[in-house]
Structures are given as structure tokens and as C-alpha cells.
Amino acid sequence: MAIGSLCAIVALVSVLTVVGVRVLAPAPQQSVSVQFIDLSGRVQLEYCPSLPGSFTARAPATDLRATSAVLPVKVTGQVCGNPAFTHGVWLYLNRSSITVAITGSP
């Protein structure tokens, strides 16, 4: 009886650990090349003044496989045109106005 209880507790702790890691750990990101195909749809944000028509970024692997209308990508402050973003900035781009090519592995 004690061995069964011990095994159940170990299994429960294992499941909780796996769930915790999946929730708290950041999703793997891939290097991507982004190019606007519709320049009128190009994102012009006041905090990202010189975003070029074509740039490299990082995107979550799960979002690259998803079919949502918006793709989040993270660019550096230099790409964005605002070096104050020392850790980069997330942009949420409309998939219908961009072409994305995977350039690196997670």
C-alpha cells in the first residue's frame, strides 16, 4: 500500500513539473526573414520609426506553424530604428501583408 502511494505521489509531482516547465519556460524562437509584400500595409509605429521593408527577426516556433492572422516577431532596436530598445521590441504583423522565410533553427 505504501509503495502504491509513493508511486502515485511521484507521478503527480512529475506531471506537475512537466506542466510547470511548459507554462513558465519561454517558447523556442526561430530566426526569420520578413518582407512586406504590401507596402501600404507596412507597419509604421511611432516607437519603431525606421522599420525597413525587409528585415530579420525572431519568431516563436509555435506562431510560425499557426494559422492566425497576426504573426508576432521580435526585432532589435537597430532594426526598429530605436536603439533605446536594448532587449528588442515585439511587432505584431498582419500575415496577409508579409512574406516570412525561416532562416535559422530554434
C-alpha positions as CSV (number, residue, x, y, z in Angstrom):
1,M,0.0,0.0,0.0
2,A,2.8,2.4,0.9
3,I,4.6,1.7,-2.4
4,G,1.5,2.5,-4.4
5,S,1.0,5.8,-2.6
6,L,4.7,6.7,-3.1
7,C,4.4,5.9,-6.8
8,A,1.2,8.0,-7.1
9,I,2.9,10.9,-5.4
10,V,6.0,10.7,-7.7
11,A,3.8,10.5,-10.8
12,L,1.8,13.6,-9.6
13,V,4.9,15.6,-8.9
14,S,6.3,14.6,-12.3
15,V,3.2,15.7,-14.1
16,L,3.1,19.0,-12.2
17,T,6.7,19.6,-13.1
18,V,6.2,19.0,-16.8
19,V,3.2,21.3,-16.8
20,G,5.1,24.0,-14.9
21,V,8.0,23.9,-17.3
22,R,5.7,24.1,-20.3
23,V,3.9,27.1,-18.9
24,L,6.8,29.0,-17.5
25,A,9.6,28.3,-20.0
26,P,9.7,30.6,-23.0
27,A,8.7,29.1,-26.3
28,P,11.6,28.4,-28.7
29,Q,12.2,31.0,-31.3
30,Q,13.4,30.8,-34.8
31,S,15.3,33.3,-37.0
32,V,13.1,34.6,-39.8
33,S,13.4,37.0,-42.7
34,V,10.3,39.2,-43.1
35,Q,9.5,41.2,-46.2
36,F,6.4,43.3,-46.7
37,I,4.5,42.4,-49.8
38,D,2.0,45.2,-49.5
39,L,3.8,48.4,-48.7
40,S,0.6,50.2,-47.9
41,G,0.1,47.6,-45.1
42,R,3.5,48.2,-43.7
43,V,3.5,48.7,-40.0
44,Q,4.6,52.3,-39.1
45,L,4.8,52.6,-35.4
46,E,5.8,55.8,-33.6
47,Y,8.2,53.7,-31.4
48,C,9.7,52.0,-34.5
49,P,10.3,54.9,-36.9
50,S,12.6,53.3,-39.5
51,L,11.3,49.8,-39.8
52,P,12.6,48.7,-43.3
53,G,10.6,46.9,-45.9
54,S,12.7,43.7,-45.4
55,F,14.4,42.7,-42.1
56,T,15.5,39.8,-39.9
57,A,13.7,38.9,-36.7
58,R,12.9,36.2,-34.2
59,A,9.5,34.5,-34.1
60,P,8.1,31.8,-31.8
61,A,8.2,28.4,-33.5
62,T,4.6,27.7,-32.4
63,D,3.4,31.0,-34.0
64,L,5.2,30.2,-37.3
65,R,3.2,26.9,-37.5
66,A,-0.1,28.6,-36.5
67,T,-2.7,29.9,-38.9
68,S,-3.6,33.1,-37.0
69,A,-4.0,36.4,-38.9
70,V,-1.2,38.0,-36.9
71,L,2.4,36.9,-36.5
72,P,4.5,38.2,-33.6
73,V,8.1,38.9,-34.4
74,K,10.9,40.4,-32.2
75,V,13.3,42.8,-33.8
76,T,16.4,44.5,-32.4
77,G,16.4,48.2,-31.5
78,Q,18.6,48.9,-34.5
79,V,16.2,47.3,-37.0
80,C,13.4,49.2,-35.4
81,G,15.2,52.5,-35.5
82,N,15.1,53.0,-31.8
83,P,18.3,51.9,-30.0
84,A,16.6,52.5,-26.7
85,F,15.1,49.1,-27.0
86,T,18.2,47.2,-25.8
87,H,16.3,44.0,-25.5
88,G,14.4,44.3,-28.8
89,V,10.7,45.0,-29.4
90,W,7.8,42.8,-30.4
91,L,5.8,43.6,-33.5
92,Y,2.5,42.0,-34.4
93,L,2.4,41.9,-38.2
94,N,-0.6,41.1,-40.4
95,R,0.3,37.8,-42.2
96,S,-1.5,39.0,-45.3
97,S,0.9,41.8,-45.8
98,I,4.2,39.9,-45.3
99,T,6.2,37.0,-46.6
100,V,8.2,35.1,-44.0
101,A,11.1,32.7,-44.6
102,I,12.7,30.7,-41.8
103,T,16.5,31.4,-41.8
104,G,17.7,29.5,-38.7
105,S,16.8,26.8,-36.3
106,P,15.4,27.3,-32.8
